[in-house]
Amino acid sequence: MFRRLLEWAAWRGSVLLALSVALGLALPPLAAAARALVTPVVVTLLTLVLLRVDFGRLGALLRRPLLIAALLAWMMLAAPVLAHGLVRLAGLDGPLGAGVVVVAAGCAITSAPAFARLVGLDAEIALVLVVLSTLLVPFTAPPLALGLLGLDLAIPVGALMLRLALVVGLPLLASLALRRLAGPERLARWGAAVDGAAVLTVCVFGVAVMDGVQARLLADPLWVAGGLALAFVANFGLNLATALAFAPAGRHLALSAGLVAGNRNSALYLAVLPATTEPGIALFLALFQVPLFLNPFLLRPVYARLRRSGPA
């Protein structure tokens, strides 16, 4: 019965996620209570996602190491520097501008391969970028965000690196241990159930990230509307800039890389940033969840048209 329930959750994931966000927005006390669970929820989610990664297959996908290195360098180093320059040029020196740069320095969202498959793009390259960017983010994001770019996140560089390393490293170790204990056959049988557990974990996160959103929406609806619009612009902008940068490598790969680069994992930051961080930055990271789940569906007809026109 429990296994069937988890498999049902995997099948109805998008509906459950939408309901969880609506629930968190409608019931602020519930969102505030769930906010305390963000760090364990993110650790659990990463563990479940890494448990489903076939590391043997992942190694076989690294057939073009120079291209993979170039994609990672663009995503983790060049993109945040570019975002920083653009937000300063636009005069966004407050928490919204800082939030855009923090997002641009993050790793790819764990659901990027599923999104790529949904819109007919390269799920394999998405998988490689998700796993490697997640492993790299503790070493790239803090020096960029706090050191080179000088953002004020109310935490020293070393402390942020350590927190990110723990949030990424513990799930990696836990997934490897669970993989050894369960064995490949049992993991294969319970694959859909593991996906369902990940969906339910994301639902808890969906409730938690709405903490403070209703209050800010009622107090300053224009700020929230502007932050949400900027979240869509950041997602679309990172996507477009990456696709253009890698267009010489082929349209299919460039579009796939753009999708991954636009959908960054802001949940990691919500799990590690201290309570003293500027509330506007944390709120922008929560608002960025909206385009994460909507843009792949909004862009689906665009990807279909681009795939049909011209060479791959």
Buried (B, 14 or more C-beta within 10 A) or exposed (E): EEEEEBBBBBBEBEEBBEBBBEBBBEBBEBBBEBBEBBBEBBBBBBBBBBBBBEEEEBEEBEEBEEBBEBBBEBBBBBBBBBBBEBBEEEEBEEBBBBBBBBBBBBBBBBBBBBBBBBBBBBBBBBBBBBBBBBBBBBEBBBBBBBEEBEBEBEBEBEBBBBBBBBBBBEBBEBBBEBBEEBEEEEBEEBBBBBBBBBBBBBBBBBBBBBBBBBEBBEEEEEBBEBBBEBBBBBBBBBBEBBBEBBBEBEBBBBBBBBBBBBBBBBBBBBBBBEEEBBEBBBBBBBBBBBBBBEBBEEBBEEBEEBBEEEEE
